[in-house]
Amino acid sequence: MGLTCAALLAGCAFALSATAASAATLNGAGSTLVAPIEAEWAAAWGNQTGNTVTYAAVGSGSGYKDIAQGLVDFGGSDAPLSVYSTPPCVNCVQIPWALTATGVSYHINGLRLPRHTNLHLTGSVLAQIYLGQITNWADPRIKKLNKGAQIPSTPIQVFWRSDASGDTYAFTRYLSDVSGTFASKVGSSTSVSFPTGVGAKGNSGMSTALAGANGGIAYIAVAYLIANHQPAIGIKNAGGKYVVPNLSAIEAAASVVHSVPSDNQLTIVNPPKRAKNAYPISTFTYCIVPTTASQGTLLRSFIDYALGAGQSFGPALDFAPLPKGVKAADLATVNRIG
């Protein structure tokens, strides 16, 4: 199933017209990563119920602020509630309602790779690129990881998210896990100060910037890589295997989740080596909603749909099915709303 064009525009709204005079509206805002599948949920649920869902893909940080300030009915964030401190989100719960990955892509004119291979990077080398310590694609540290590849001497153009982003959180958490230098100099959050590169807004902005820059590298939600036919780098996981973000690799990362804590916060970035086929920048993405929501019945209906029948839209967008234990915890949390 193809992506709705509007689903790839950061800051846009997904709206479905209600057909009945008594139809109600839910307003959401936040993560651009979840936007493609949220658009599918909104369309299908809206058709079934006659209600309307609007969603502004403005980034996880803005989505959190909007729900915390009561400006929307639900927020979307790839980063958990623990990352945010102000403003406080009173009585808010987080529901991991989708499972996908942040890919790392490139644009290198003249690159020639051996047949059936991807460009390879380790976490350490990727961290050095984003620290400005590796500045050319022909650097020996990159060539060493790509035997048989013909890599041109092209300056690297680093791109990062200029908005507060859950993709940035997952990406920097991974780099901080594998590089002590990155952890101390940059750290992990939805918004950090990279020492090199250029900012772009939203996943759409990152994809567009990368497409126009020879030598570019960018971290982009995998659904956008699929939609824009951009290649994914194989990242070396803890088990020593180079893995690209696809359904099986995302599911392998989620296989390390054996229980769900009471706050529903789940971390699958850089899973241990026993998850030998895991993609290391896989992530859950959350729906944030106050349990005291005035439209509790409507929210429960929409979120129940997303967790149930709505999961069928996932594979075409590289959103993996939620593990059974996660879904069970989600449903228990949904029942607390309203």
C-alpha positions, 0 to 999 in steps of 0.5 A: 500500500502506497503512502498518502502524499500528505502523510510525508509532509511535516507539519501537515494535517491528516483530516477525514470528513465526517459524514454524519452530523453527530460525528466527532473529531479527535485532534492529534499532533507529534511524531513524523515517524508514526505519521504514515501509519497514523494516516492509514488508521485515521482513514480506515477508522474514520470510514468505519465510524464517521468520525474525523481524526486530524494529525499534525506531523510536527515532531515528537517534541512539539507533539508532547508540548501540545498534549501537555498543554491540552491543545490536542486530544493525543500526542505522538512521540517516539521518545518516552515521557521520561525524556520530557520535563516541561511542561508537565503532562498531568495524568498522562500515560504512554501507549506504545502503539507502533514498532518501526525503525530509524534508518540511516541513508546516503547519497553518493554519486559514483558509489559502486557496491558489490552485487547484493550488498549494502553500504556498511557502517559500524556505530563507532564510525557513524558516531565519528561522522556525526562528530565531524571526525570523518569528513570524506566517504573515501576515509580508510575507516569507511573503506575498511568496512566495505571491501570490494566497494568503489567509494569516490572521494566525496566530502560528507554532508551531515544532516540532522533534525532541526526540530525536537524529534523522536528519531533524533532521540533513538539515533543519539541514544544508539550513538551514545551507547556505542561511543563514549565520546559521542555520549560525552560531547553530544549525548542523547535527547530529542534535540541535541547540538551536533558539532557538524552538519545542517539541520532539516525539519521533519522526516520529509525535510531530511529526505528532501535535503538528502536527495539534493546533496551529493555526499549526504548522510541522514537518519530518516524513519524507514517508511520515508526511505521506502516511499522515496526509494532511498537506500539504507545503510547496513549498521553493525549490530551487537552480534557483529552482523550488518543489518538494514531496517526491515520487518524481520530485523525490527521484530528481532530487536523487539524480541528482547522485550520479555515484560512491560513495565508499569509505565509502558516505557520500552527500549530496544535501541542497540539490543544485546548480541543474542538478538543476532538479526536485530536492526540496532536503531529500532524503536517503539513509538508512543501515543500520549494521552491523559487518563482524564481526557474529555473524549475518552470514549472516542480515544479508546475506540481510535486507539483500540483500532490502531492496536488491533485491525490497524496493525495490518497497515504496518508491513507495507510501511515497515512497521512490525506487528506489536509483540503480544505482551506489549499489546496486552499492556497497551489495552490495559492502559487504554481502559484507564482513559476517560 
